[in-house]
Amino acid sequence: MRQYLLRLSNVWSQASSSPDIWIFDQAYIQAIASIAMLQPSMTDESIVALLQTAPQADIVFHVEAPINDLEIRLGRRHRNIGGLGRLSEETTVGLREHAALANRIEKLLRQRDRQVLALSSVEETFEENIGIAERATLSVFSGHTRQIM
C-alpha cells in the first residue's frame, strides 16, 4: 500500500498544477477503505480523520450496482486475471461488507459537504450515467479543473 500511496501522491501533485481534468479511479478513498476493512471496529470519527488527511477531490462519483451484478463481474475478473493476479486479490472480506463501507464513506463525505454524485446502474443505463457524470463535471469545473475520484 505504501508504494501505491507514494505513486498516487506524485501523480496527484502533477494533476493539481495541470489545467486538465484528471480522473482518479478510487484513489485515496480506496486506500482509506482498505484500512477501514482491516479495522472493522473503526469509528466514523476515525474514518473522517483519515479522509481529512487525504487531498480533497473536487467531485467524487459513487457508482451503485446490485450485489449480484458485482459478484458476476468480480467472478469474471477473477477468472481472467490468472494465478499471479489472484494472489494479490483481497479475499478476506466479502462484497457486501465492501458495499456497506462504500455507502458509509459516501455518507460521511456528504455530511462534510463534499460533492458526491451517486450514479446507479439500475436506474440509468451506462450511457445515461456517462452523460450525468459529464454534465456534473462540467458544471463543477466550468473551465477550471482539478481532481475527480
C-alpha positions in Angstrom: 0.0 0.0 0.0 2.9 2.3 0.7 4.1 2.2 -2.9 0.6 2.8 -4.2 0.2 5.9 -2.0 3.6 7.3 -3.0 2.9 6.9 -6.7 -0.6 8.3 -6.2 0.8 11.3 -4.3 3.2 12.1 -7.1 0.5 11.9 -9.8 -1.9 13.9 -7.6 0.7 16.6 -7.3 1.1 16.7 -11.1 -2.6 16.9 -11.6 -3.0 19.7 -9.1 -0.9 22.0 -11.2 -2.5 20.9 -14.5 -5.3 22.8 -16.4 -6.7 19.5 -17.5 -9.4 17.3 -15.9 -7.8 14.3 -14.1 -9.8 11.3 -13.1 -8.5 9.1 -10.3 -10.2 5.7 -10.0 -10.9 5.3 -6.3 -7.5 6.9 -5.4 -7.2 7.9 -1.7 -10.7 6.8 -0.9 -9.8 3.2 -1.8 -6.7 3.3 0.5 -8.9 4.6 3.3 -11.5 1.9 2.6 -8.8 -0.7 2.7 -7.6 0.5 6.1 -11.2 0.5 7.4 -11.8 -3.0 6.1 -8.8 -4.2 8.1 -10.2 -2.5 11.2 -13.9 -3.4 11.3 -14.5 -1.6 14.6 -13.2 1.7 13.1 -15.4 4.6 14.2 -16.9 7.2 11.8 -14.7 9.7 13.5 -11.6 7.7 12.7 -12.7 7.4 9.0 -13.3 11.1 8.9 -9.9 11.8 10.3 -8.3 9.6 7.5 -10.5 11.4 4.9 -9.2 14.8 6.2 -5.6 13.7 5.7 -6.1 12.9 2.0 -6.2 15.5 -0.7 -9.7 16.5 -1.4 -11.2 15.8 -4.9 -13.5 18.4 -6.4 -16.1 15.7 -7.0 -16.5 12.1 -6.0 -18.5 9.6 -8.1 -20.2 6.8 -6.2 -21.4 4.1 -8.6 -24.1 1.9 -7.2 -24.8 -1.6 -8.6 -26.7 -4.6 -7.4 -24.6 -7.1 -5.4 -25.4 -9.9 -7.8 -24.1 -7.8 -10.8 -20.9 -7.1 -8.9 -20.4 -10.8 -8.0 -20.7 -11.7 -11.6 -18.2 -9.0 -12.7 -15.8 -9.9 -10.0 -16.1 -13.6 -10.8 -15.3 -12.9 -14.4 -12.4 -10.7 -13.4 -11.1 -13.4 -11.1 -11.2 -16.0 -13.9 -9.4 -13.6 -16.3 -6.5 -12.3 -14.1 -4.6 -15.5 -13.8 -2.8 -17.1 -10.9 -0.4 -14.3 -10.1 -3.2 -11.7 -10.1 -5.4 -13.9 -7.9 -2.6 -13.9 -5.3 -2.8 -10.2 -4.9 -6.6 -10.0 -4.7 -8.2 -9.3 -1.4 -10.3 -12.3 -0.3 -10.7 -11.8 3.4 -13.8 -9.6 3.3 -17.0 -10.1 1.3 -18.5 -7.9 -1.3 -21.5 -7.0 0.9 -19.0 -5.6 3.5 -17.3 -3.6 0.8 -20.6 -2.2 -0.4 -21.7 -1.3 3.1 -18.3 0.5 3.7 -18.6 2.4 0.4 -22.1 3.6 1.5 -20.7 4.6 4.9 -17.9 6.6 3.3 -20.3 8.3 0.9 -22.5 9.3 3.8 -19.5 10.7 5.8 -18.3 12.7 2.7 -21.8 14.2 2.3 -22.0 15.1 6.0 -18.9 17.1 5.5 -20.3 18.9 2.5 -18.1 17.1 0.0 -19.5 16.9 -3.5 -20.6 13.3 -4.2 -22.5 12.3 -7.3 -24.3 9.0 -6.9 -24.8 7.0 -10.1 -27.0 3.9 -10.4 -26.5 1.1 -12.8 -30.1 0.0 -12.1 -31.9 3.4 -12.6 -29.8 4.6 -15.6 -28.0 3.0 -18.5 -24.3 3.2 -18.8 -24.6 5.9 -21.5 -27.0 7.9 -19.3 -24.6 7.7 -16.3 -21.8 8.9 -18.5 -23.9 11.9 -19.6 -24.8 12.6 -16.0 -21.2 12.4 -14.9 -20.1 14.6 -17.8 -22.7 17.3 -17.0 -21.8 17.3 -13.3 -18.1 17.5 -14.1 -18.5 20.4 -16.5 -20.8 22.3 -14.0 -18.3 21.9 -11.2 -15.3 23.0 -13.2 -16.6 25.4 -15.8 -13.2 25.7 -17.3 -11.2 25.3 -14.1 -10.3 21.7 -13.3 -8.8 19.8 -10.5 -9.2 16.1 -9.4 -12.1 13.7 -9.7 -12.3 10.3 -7.9 
